[in-house]
C-alpha cells in the first residue's frame, strides 16, 4: 500500500506542477505559489476531521520544519530559474530531491532488497532523463557555479520528504497544517519584503486553486505512505518521479515534443517501478 500511495503522490504532484506552470504564464509566480498554498490549506482543513489524528508538539514541529524546507526550496528554485538555464536546473534539482531521502533512509539503517536497490538507482537516472528537456548535452555543458542553486533547491525539496517522515504514524494529516502555515508565511514574507505581487488574476485563479489542492493531495498521499510503514528510501524516490506525469501532460495537452532523453527516462521510470515492487 505504501508503494501505491507514494506513486499516487508522484502522479498528483506532477499534475499540480503542470497546472502551476500554466498559471505562472498568466500571473506572478509569487502570487501563484502563495494562493495555491492557501487553496491547499483550505482543502486540508475540510478533510482534517476525517483524516486528522492526535499530534504531539514534536509532530507539529516536524511539520512546520518540513513546510519551511519546501517553501525555501521553491524560492531558491524560482530564483535559480530566473538567472539560469532551466534545462540544467530542472534535472539537477529533481535528482537531488530524489537522492536526499534515499541517502537519509540508507544512513538511518533502512535495508532494501537487491531488486529494490536497483530500482532506486534506475529511478534516480529516470528523474534526470525525464527532466532533461534540452537533452543531456545541456547538462554536460553546465558550469559548476550554475549547479549550486539547483543542488540547494533539490536538497530542500528532499528535506521536505525527510522531515514529514519523522512525524508519528498516528498523527494523520495534522502535521500538514503547520507545514502549510509555515510555508505560506515564509513565501508571503519574502514576497512582501521584495515587493512581489501576490495577485493571480481571474484567468489564472482556477488553475491556481486546482494546483494548490493537487499539491496538498500529493503531500497527503506521501505522508500516508510513510505512515503505512513505507521505507523512506523507497517512498521518497517514488514520490520524486513526479516529473514523469508533468512531462506526459505537457505532451498530451500542449503537444510538446519529447526529446530522446525524455523518452528513455519514461521507460527507465517504468522499469524502476517494476523493480522496486518486486519481492525480495
N, C-alpha and C positions, 0 to 999 in steps of 0.2 A: 504493500500500500504506500509506503514511503516513497518508493521509486515512482509510482504513478503520480503522486501528489507533486513531487519535485519536477517531473516532466510537464505536468499541467501548469505549474507555475512558470516554467520557461515559455510555454506557448502563450500564456496570458501576458507575461512581461513583454514579449516580442510584439504582440498586437498593440499593447499600450504604448510602446516606444514608437511604433509606426504611426499611430494616431497623434501622439505628441509631436512627432516630426512634422506631420501635415499641419497641425495647429501653429507650430513655430514659424511656418512660412507666411502666416497671416497675422501674427501678433508678436508682442515682445516675449522673448524666451523666459524672462523672469516672471512675466505675467502668466505664461502657460504653466510653468513649474509651480508657482505659488497657488494658483487657483485649482490646478489639477490635484494638488495635495490636499487642499481643503475639501474638494469633492470626495476624495478618497476617505478622508476623516469622517465626513458626514455619513458615507456608506457604512463605514466600520461601526459607528455609534448605533446605527439602525440594527446591525447584526449582533452587537455585543450581548444583548440579553439572552441570546441562544448559544452563541459561540464563545462567550467570555468565560473566565474562570477565576478562582481565587488566586490573586497575585501577591507576592511578598514585595517589600520595598526593593529587594535585590532584582526581582523580575522587572519592575518598573524602571529601575536604574539601567539595567541592561538594554531595555527597550529604548530609553532616551539616548543612550550612548550609540545604539545602532542607528537611530534617526539622525543624529549629528554626523555620524560617519557617512551615511548615504547622501545627506544634503551637501556635505563638504565635497564628496566625490563629484556630485553634479556640478557644483560651482567650478571646481578645478577643470572638469571635463569641458564645460562650455567655454571657459577661458582658453583652454588649450585649442579647441576648435576655432576660436576666433583668431588665434595667432599662428596656427599650424596647419598641417596638411591632414585633412580628415581621413584619407586613405591610409595614413600611417597611424594616426592617433586612435582610430576606432578599433583596429585589431589588437594593438598593444594593450589598450585599456581592457578590452574584453577578455583576453587570455590571462592578464594579471588578476582580474576579478575572479576568474575561474580557478587560478592556481592557488590563491591565498587560502581558501577553505580546505583545499586538498592538502597543502603543506601543514596547516594547523591541525587538521584531523590526524595526519600521519604522525606528526610530532607529539600529539596528545595520546598516542598509543593505539589508534584505530588499526585494525588488521583487516585487509581485504584480500579476497582470493586472487589468484593469478589472472583469471578472465576479467574480473572487475578492474584490476590494476591496469591491464592492457586497454580496457575500455576507457578508463580515466585519461590515460596518456593520449589515446586517439581522440577523445573529446576535446582536449586542450588544443590539439592540432586542428580539429574541425572548427573551433571558435576562431582561430586565426584566419583560416582559409575563407570561411563564410563572411567574415568582416572585411576581407581584403577586396574592396570594390575596384581598386585600380590594379589588382594583381599583386603578385609578390615582388615585382620589380621595385615598386614604391617603398616597400619595407627594406629592401637591400640598399636603397639609395638614401635611406633616412640618416640624419645626423644624430649622434648620441644626445645632444642638448635638447633636441625636439622630442625625445622619447621620455624625458624625466616627468613632465606634467601628465603624460598618459599613464606612466607607471604609478604615479601618486594617486590619480583618479581611480585606476583599477584596484589599487590596494585598498582604497577607501570603500569601494563597492564590495570587494571581497570581505572586508572587515564587517560590513553590514550583516552578511550572512553568518559570520563567526559569532558576532555579539548576540544575534537573535537566537542562535543555537544554545546560548548559555541560559536561556530562560527555562523555567521548570515545566515539566510535562503537563501539570495541572492548570497552568495559567491560561490556557486557551489563547484567544486573540487579544487579551487585555494588554499585554506589553506593547502591542502595536499602537495603542492610544498615545502613550508617552513618546514612542518613536516618531509618530506623525506630528505631534505637538512640537517636539524639539526641532524637527526638520523644517516645519513651516516657520517657526520663529527665526531660525538661522537664515533661511532664504529671504524672508521679509526684511530682516535687519540689514543684510548685505545690500538688498535692492534699495532700501531707503537711504543707506549711507552712501551709495554710489549713484543715487538719483536715477535709478532704473524704473521704467514704467511697470506697474503691476496690473495693467489692463489687458484683457484678452480680445475684446471686440465681439460683436454679435455673431459674425460668421465663424469665428474660431471657437466660441464658447461651447457648442455641443461636443466638438471634438475634445476639448479640454476636459469636460466633465466625464465623458466616457473613458478617456485616457486615465484620468485620476482614479476612477472606480476600478479600471483594469489593473492599474499598478497596485492598488490596495489588495485586490483579489490575488494577484501574484504573491504579494507579501504573505497573505494569509495562508495560501497553499503551501508555501515554503515552510512557514512556521509550523503548520500542522504536520508536514513531512518530518521535521525534526522531532516533533512530539510523538510521532508514531515509532520512534526508535531508529530512524534512518541515520546512517553514518554521515558525518559532516563531509568527509572526503567524497562521498557518492552524491548526496543531495546537493551539495554546493556546486559540483561540476555539472550536474544535470540541469539545475536551475540556470546556470550560466550559458546554456545553449540557446538562450533567448534570441540571439541574432538570427537564428535559423528561421523562426516564424516572421521576423521583421523583413528579412530578405524575400521570403516566399510571398508575403503580402504585397511587397513592392513590385514583385514580378507579375503577380496575378492582377492586381488592381491598377498599377501605374505603368505596366508593360515595360518595366526596367529590365534591361538585358543583363544576364548573369555572365560574368567572366569565367573562364575555365577554372580558376582557383576556387571560386564560389561553388561551382558545380561539384568539384572534388570535395569541398567542405561539407556539402549536404550529404554526400554519400558516406563520408567519414563519420558524420554525426549519427546517421542511421546505424552504421556498423558499431559505433561506440555504445549506443543504447542497447543493442543486442548483446554485446559482450558484458556490459555491466549487469544485465538482468539474468545472465546465465548462472546456474547453480555452481557452487564450488569455487 
